[in-house]
Amino acid sequence: MNQWLYLTFAVFSEVVATSALKSTEGFTKLWPSLLVLVGYSASFYFLSLTLESIPIGVVYAIWSGVGVAAITFVSIFFFDQKIDNAGLVGIALIVAGVMVLRLFSESSVDG
């Protein structure tokens, strides 16, 4: 069960880092740049911890899929990004794919 918690931390850290990326202004602003570096470092650290019992393909699919969906919603609510119906359907399909992997795939079963 810890590996799934680590994966949650990895996604959260990646979303925080990606959210701060624009604020770095090309890595010319110190604090946002540090947040990005720490966030991505933490994300990869937690991602590596998940690989003890979850296959890398499953881990990466979930990490990237949930990350894409989460950063899209962060950008909608915090950065006033607009998304059309096709974008919403695409995000829903990503989330559905992650759910299928987690709930039904034998390759995502804890080792």
URZI-V765252 format. One line per field, one symbol per residue. ss: DSSP state (H for helix, E for strand, L for the rest). psi: psi as a letter, one per 20 degrees, with the letter a starting at -180 (. if undefined). burial: b if it has 16 or more other C-alpha atoms within 10 Angstrom, else e. A space follows every 10 residues. Layout:
ss = ???
psi = ???
burial = ???
This chain:
ss = LHHHHHHHHH HHHHHHHHHH HHHHLLLLLH HHHHHHHHHH HHHHHHHHHH LLLLLHHHHH HHHHHHHHHH HHHHHHHHLL LLLLHHHHHH HHHHHHHHHH HHHHLHHHLL L
psi = hhhhghhghg ggggggghhi ghiilkkipg ghgggggggh ggghghghhh ihipqhgggh ggggghgggg hghghghhjk qqprhhgggg ghhggggggg gghiphijpq .
burial = eebbebbbbb bbbbbbbbbb bebbeeeeee ebbbbbbebb bbbbbbbbbb bebbeeebbe ebbebbbbbb bbbbeeeeee eeeeeeeeee beebbebbee bbeeeeebee e
